[in-house]
Amino acid sequence: MFVNADISPVSYRDSAEQVRQKNWTLDHISFGHDVETAFLMLEASEIAGLENDTLTLRKAKNMVDHSIENGWDKSVGGFYDAGYYFKNQDTVTIIRDTKNWWAQAEGMNSLFDDG
């Protein structure tokens, strides 16, 4: 979600657990931001007048699919606040299982988009 001055992703993945936890707000998967970004990319494509923009649609769909597959609460619904790809793991671990209103609203906005 955050980048360094050279636009490389901020990562504490190789840091000690205490350092990673202290800086979790700078290095995590925000499922709400991902579904929001997907919607905004599609909206920008439309406003830019790009017809049949399959590249943006494919990228946006991948972002939403990733959030549903990895950050959706399968028991009661809704997007979790945060996940993380820990070193030597291929799956996302939920690190904040709380939920906030805006991520759910962004999810509805993206999931109900008919574009």
C-alpha positions in Angstrom: 0.0 0.0 0.0 2.9 2.3 0.7 6.0 3.0 -1.4 9.5 4.3 -0.8 10.9 7.4 -2.5 12.1 5.2 -5.4 8.5 3.8 -5.7 9.6 0.4 -4.5 7.1 -1.2 -2.0 7.6 -0.6 1.7 8.3 -4.0 3.2 9.1 -5.2 6.7 8.8 -8.9 5.6 12.4 -9.6 6.4 12.4 -7.7 9.7 12.1 -9.1 13.2 8.5 -9.7 14.3 8.6 -6.8 16.7 9.7 -4.4 14.0 7.0 -5.8 11.6 4.3 -5.4 14.2 5.3 -1.9 15.0 5.2 -0.9 11.3 2.2 -3.0 10.3 0.3 0.1 9.1 2.9 0.7 6.4 3.1 -2.9 5.2 0.0 -5.0 4.9 -2.8 -5.9 2.5 -5.8 -3.5 2.9 -8.7 -5.4 1.4 -10.9 -2.3 1.6 -8.3 -0.2 -0.3 -7.9 -2.9 -2.9 -11.6 -3.1 -3.8 -11.8 0.7 -3.7 -8.8 1.0 -6.1 -10.4 -1.5 -8.5 -13.5 0.6 -8.7 -11.6 3.8 -9.1 -9.4 2.3 -11.9 -12.6 1.3 -13.8 -14.1 4.8 -13.2 -11.0 6.5 -14.4 -10.9 4.3 -17.5 -14.5 5.3 -18.3 -13.9 9.0 -17.7 -10.8 8.8 -19.9 -13.0 7.5 -22.7 -11.3 4.2 -23.1 -13.8 1.9 -24.7 -13.6 -1.9 -24.2 -10.6 -1.4 -21.7 -10.1 -5.1 -21.0 -6.7 -4.6 -19.4 -8.1 -2.3 -16.7 -11.1 -4.5 -16.2 -8.9 -7.6 -15.9 -6.6 -5.9 -13.3 -9.5 -4.6 -11.3 -11.2 -8.0 -11.3 -7.9 -9.6 -10.1 -7.8 -7.1 -7.2 -11.4 -7.7 -6.2 -11.1 -11.5 -6.6 -7.9 -11.5 -4.4 -9.8 -9.6 -1.7 -12.7 -11.9 -1.8 -10.6 -15.1 -1.8 -8.2 -13.9 0.9 -9.9 -11.1 3.0 -13.6 -12.1 3.0 -15.1 -13.3 6.3 -16.7 -16.6 5.2 -18.6 -17.0 8.4 -20.5 -13.7 8.7 -19.4 -11.7 5.6 -17.5 -8.5 5.1 -13.9 -7.6 4.4 -11.3 -7.9 7.1 -9.1 -4.9 7.8 -5.7 -6.4 7.0 -3.8 -9.4 5.8 -0.1 -10.2 5.2 2.1 -12.5 3.1 4.6 -13.7 5.6 8.0 -14.9 4.5 8.0 -18.5 3.1 4.2 -18.6 2.9 2.1 -18.7 -0.2 -1.1 -17.8 1.5 -2.4 -14.6 3.2 -2.7 -14.5 6.9 -5.3 -12.2 8.4 -3.5 -9.9 10.8 -6.5 -7.7 11.7 -9.8 -9.5 11.7 -11.7 -6.4 12.6 -13.9 -4.7 10.0 -14.7 -1.1 9.3 -17.7 0.5 7.7 -15.8 2.1 4.8 -14.3 -1.1 3.5 -17.7 -2.7 3.4 -19.1 0.3 1.6 -16.2 0.2 -1.0 -16.9 -3.5 -1.4 -20.5 -2.9 -2.2 -19.5 -0.1 -4.6 -17.2 -2.5 -6.4 -19.3 -5.6 -6.3 -22.4 -3.9 -7.6 -20.6 -2.1 -10.4 -22.3 -3.2 -13.7 -19.3 -2.2 -15.8 
